[in-house]
Amino acid sequence: MAETFELDGTAAQARLAELAALLVDAVAHGASVNFLAGFSQPEAEAFWTGQLPGIRAGATRLFVAHAGGRLVGTVLLFLAGQPNGPHRAEIGKMLVHSTMRRQGLGRALLVAAEAAALASGRTLLLLDTTSGSAGDLLYRSQGWVAVGQVPGHALTVEGEPSDTTIFYKRLGAGISGG
Ligand SMILES: CC(C)(COP(=O)(O)OP(=O)(O)OC[C@H]1O[C@@H](n2cnc3c(N)ncnc32)[C@H](O)[C@@H]1OP(=O)(O)O)[C@@H](O)C(=O)NCCC(=O)NCCS
């Protein structure tokens, strides 16, 4: 039975190797999550180490899925720090282990991140993802709105240009205006 919960900085540091292994697994299975083929465990640990100060400060929130005694999914919620964005946050590193997909874990992680965002007054969420990817389909299925596509925005893990779709979602009443 899978469960979803938040990790604080201390817990994230203790589980750094597991967090890194999830990121390595995602890249090894072709996910476009900023890194290229050959991405290693030490590189992934460096990525997560770089997130720890933000997690400790509360500016970054980390939610994980846990099943069978191990971490099987992650999502990060980055709270905007700009004075004009107290209502904004971004989603990143939405990952579910390649052996655990299509069981609702990605949706559960997203729901957890959205609930935490709303509870902390973050009513406008943004993210981007590879056009047509599993993530793209997940976000659409959860009511996210596609703003548009940026052709050739990111390289695939194999180094080929691919399109990115930018999404947003308003939570609760939100703040209107532009
Ligand atoms: C994107 C990702 C997190 C989805 O996680 P998941 O646990 O498999 O997703 P869920 O099982 O919760 O899927 C929820 C819904 O999203 C959609 N969806 C997710 N993956 C899909 C796929 N491969 N094909 C079609 N629809 C998909 C479906 O509507 C699905 O509902 P359904 O299973 O009832 O049809 C996972 O595929 C992953 O880790 N991919 C690699 C990393 C990545 O690309 N992350 C996104 C970066 S922004």
The ligand as an SDF file (V2000), in Angstrom:
LIG
                    3D

 48 50  0  0  0  0  0  0  0  0999 V2000
    4.6700   11.5200  -15.1380 C   0  0  0  0  0  0  0  0  0  0  0  0
    4.6780   10.4570  -14.0760 C   0  0  0  0  0  0  0  0  0  0  0  0
    5.1170   11.0850  -12.7590 C   0  0  0  0  0  0  0  0  0  0  0  0
    3.2410    9.9220  -13.8900 C   0  0  0  0  0  0  0  0  0  0  0  0
    3.2240    9.1090  -12.7350 O   0  0  0  0  0  0  0  0  0  0  0  0
    2.2190    7.8670  -12.6110 P   0  0  0  0  0  0  0  0  0  0  0  0
    2.2270    7.4360  -11.2030 O   0  0  0  0  0  0  0  0  0  0  0  0
    2.5050    6.8480  -13.6260 O   0  0  0  0  0  0  0  0  0  0  0  0
    0.8290    8.5800  -12.9680 O   0  0  0  0  0  0  0  0  0  0  0  0
   -0.6320    8.1220  -12.4700 P   0  0  0  0  0  0  0  0  0  0  0  0
   -0.6850    6.6300  -12.4100 O   0  0  0  0  0  0  0  0  0  0  0  0
   -0.9730    8.8520  -11.2170 O   0  0  0  0  0  0  0  0  0  0  0  0
   -1.5120    8.6660  -13.6690 O   0  0  0  0  0  0  0  0  0  0  0  0
   -2.5700    9.5860  -13.4510 C   0  0  0  0  0  0  0  0  0  0  0  0
   -3.2050    9.9070  -14.8040 C   0  0  0  0  0  0  0  0  0  0  0  0
   -2.2610   10.5920  -15.6320 O   0  0  0  0  0  0  0  0  0  0  0  0
   -2.3930   10.1400  -16.9990 C   0  0  0  0  0  0  0  0  0  0  0  0
   -1.1980    9.3860  -17.3670 N   0  0  0  0  0  0  0  0  0  0  0  0
   -0.0920    9.2170  -16.6050 C   0  0  0  0  0  0  0  0  0  0  0  0
    0.8410    8.5130  -17.2860 N   0  0  0  0  0  0  0  0  0  0  0  0
    0.3200    8.2400  -18.4900 C   0  0  0  0  0  0  0  0  0  0  0  0
    0.7990    7.5350  -19.6220 C   0  0  0  0  0  0  0  0  0  0  0  0
    2.0170    6.9600  -19.6450 N   0  0  0  0  0  0  0  0  0  0  0  0
   -0.0130    7.4210  -20.7000 N   0  0  0  0  0  0  0  0  0  0  0  0
   -1.2430    7.9620  -20.7000 C   0  0  0  0  0  0  0  0  0  0  0  0
   -1.7650    8.6480  -19.6300 N   0  0  0  0  0  0  0  0  0  0  0  0
   -0.9850    8.7800  -18.5440 C   0  0  0  0  0  0  0  0  0  0  0  0
   -3.6290    9.2280  -17.0090 C   0  0  0  0  0  0  0  0  0  0  0  0
   -4.7670   10.0620  -17.2020 O   0  0  0  0  0  0  0  0  0  0  0  0
   -3.6040    8.6870  -15.5950 C   0  0  0  0  0  0  0  0  0  0  0  0
   -4.8550    8.2410  -15.1570 O   0  0  0  0  0  0  0  0  0  0  0  0
   -5.3150    6.7130  -15.4410 P   0  0  0  0  0  0  0  0  0  0  0  0
   -4.1630    5.8130  -15.0920 O   0  0  0  0  0  0  0  0  0  0  0  0
   -6.4770    6.5560  -14.5310 O   0  0  0  0  0  0  0  0  0  0  0  0
   -5.6340    6.6600  -16.8970 O   0  0  0  0  0  0  0  0  0  0  0  0
    5.5710    9.2550  -14.4510 C   0  0  0  0  0  0  0  0  0  0  0  0
    5.2360    8.7950  -15.7310 O   0  0  0  0  0  0  0  0  0  0  0  0
    7.0580    9.6070  -14.4630 C   0  0  0  0  0  0  0  0  0  0  0  0
    7.7190    9.5880  -13.4180 O   0  0  0  0  0  0  0  0  0  0  0  0
    7.5940    9.9390  -15.6390 N   0  0  0  0  0  0  0  0  0  0  0  0
    9.0180   10.2580  -15.7600 C   0  0  0  0  0  0  0  0  0  0  0  0
    9.3390   11.5930  -15.1220 C   0  0  0  0  0  0  0  0  0  0  0  0
    8.6340   12.7200  -15.8070 C   0  0  0  0  0  0  0  0  0  0  0  0
    8.6330   12.8450  -17.0100 O   0  0  0  0  0  0  0  0  0  0  0  0
    8.0040   13.5780  -14.9740 N   0  0  0  0  0  0  0  0  0  0  0  0
    7.3280   14.7590  -15.4340 C   0  0  0  0  0  0  0  0  0  0  0  0
    8.3070   15.8900  -15.4530 C   0  0  0  0  0  0  0  0  0  0  0  0
    7.4640   17.4410  -15.3620 S   0  0  0  0  0  0  0  0  0  0  0  0
  1  2  1  0
  2  3  1  0
  2  4  1  0
  2 36  1  0
  4  5  1  0
  5  6  1  0
  6  7  2  0
  6  8  1  0
  6  9  1  0
  9 10  1  0
 10 11  2  0
 10 12  1  0
 10 13  1  0
 13 14  1  0
 14 15  1  0
 15 16  1  0
 15 30  1  0
 16 17  1  0
 17 18  1  0
 17 28  1  0
 18 19  1  0
 18 27  1  0
 19 20  2  0
 20 21  1  0
 21 22  1  0
 21 27  2  0
 22 23  1  0
 22 24  2  0
 24 25  1  0
 25 26  2  0
 26 27  1  0
 28 29  1  0
 28 30  1  0
 30 31  1  0
 31 32  1  0
 32 33  2  0
 32 34  1  0
 32 35  1  0
 36 37  1  0
 36 38  1  0
 38 39  2  0
 38 40  1  0
 40 41  1  0
 41 42  1  0
 42 43  1  0
 43 44  2  0
 43 45  1  0
 45 46  1  0
 46 47  1  0
 47 48  1  0
M  END
$$$$
